[in-house]
Amino acid sequence: MKSSQALSAQQIIKQLIPSKSTTKAQGFGEAPVNIALSKYWGKRQVSLNLPTNSSLSISLPGLGTQTHLSLVENNDNTEDQAWLNGKRLAGDSEFAGRLSRYLDLFRPAHHYFKIDTINSVPTAAGLASSASGYAALVKALNDLFDWQLNQRSLSILARLGSGSASRSLFDGFAIWHKGQAEDGMDSFAEALPETWAGLCIGLVKIDTTEKPIGSTAGMQKTVNTCELYQAWPTQAERQVKLIQQAIQEHDFTLIGETAEHNALSMHATMIATWPPILYWQAESVLAMQKVWQLRQQGVEVYFTMDAGPNLKLIFLEPNKNAVKAAFQELDVIQPFG
């Protein structure tokens, strides 16, 4: 028997996918990673990945996930076949197990899936690999079964796998509406129409190994034990609006200050959790201080951080050389060319 979590998700899925579909030999999906400028941290409903606050992100072209998906009859198979970057994963690995539990929601009787995934970013290192991974997987499912779903429906399905995956279906800026409905049908992401030529994102890779505590476990621990957390949803909602305003007006100072404040506030709730959650490493703090020193020197650069030790820098193209001089191994991406 499936769990109550699966049953709840299946009720949502029945509203979204057609009752009859045509299965192809193989499905394909591709999705970029996204960096949240205003963060998602905490769930109002865990099993459906419904957030306590809205969030806003920017996707990074050239970094993300490509997934091929096919069905295999279970004549000789006892489990899904999961491949990551050319390596077959053990069925009892955390990565493969999480994929299989999600795919149970869509699995035809007497079949297993073969999942062949290529990630261009490290997995589970705080660089948004799960977001691009589940967005690519949903696109591959949509292709495999020829559902022909719209972006809103795909976003809801991706959210069921990983909350931030709802935003990775889109290039450029995207906003994920927290929604109010208990079934989560109003909790989805959509693309924002604005672009921003010259906007740069720099990746400061402090540590790309798997983080000690995953985002899902970390955020629920924060929600359950941190008294400071009760102020977070209101602040986050306000900052989503400020960042959206900054994007519309191309106000770089507003977007940078708001994104950095938002990230530090999120991490403050983690640190105030008990036992504390501290994703930062010593090098993370040194990188923050270097950003603040650059600003004192007149180089306008800001940072944001997800649940991990790595920094993502935000700056404009005229400051690219100065920022790269300070961060020698910086990977720079210009989302809008």
Disulfide bonds with the S-S distance in Angstrom:
none
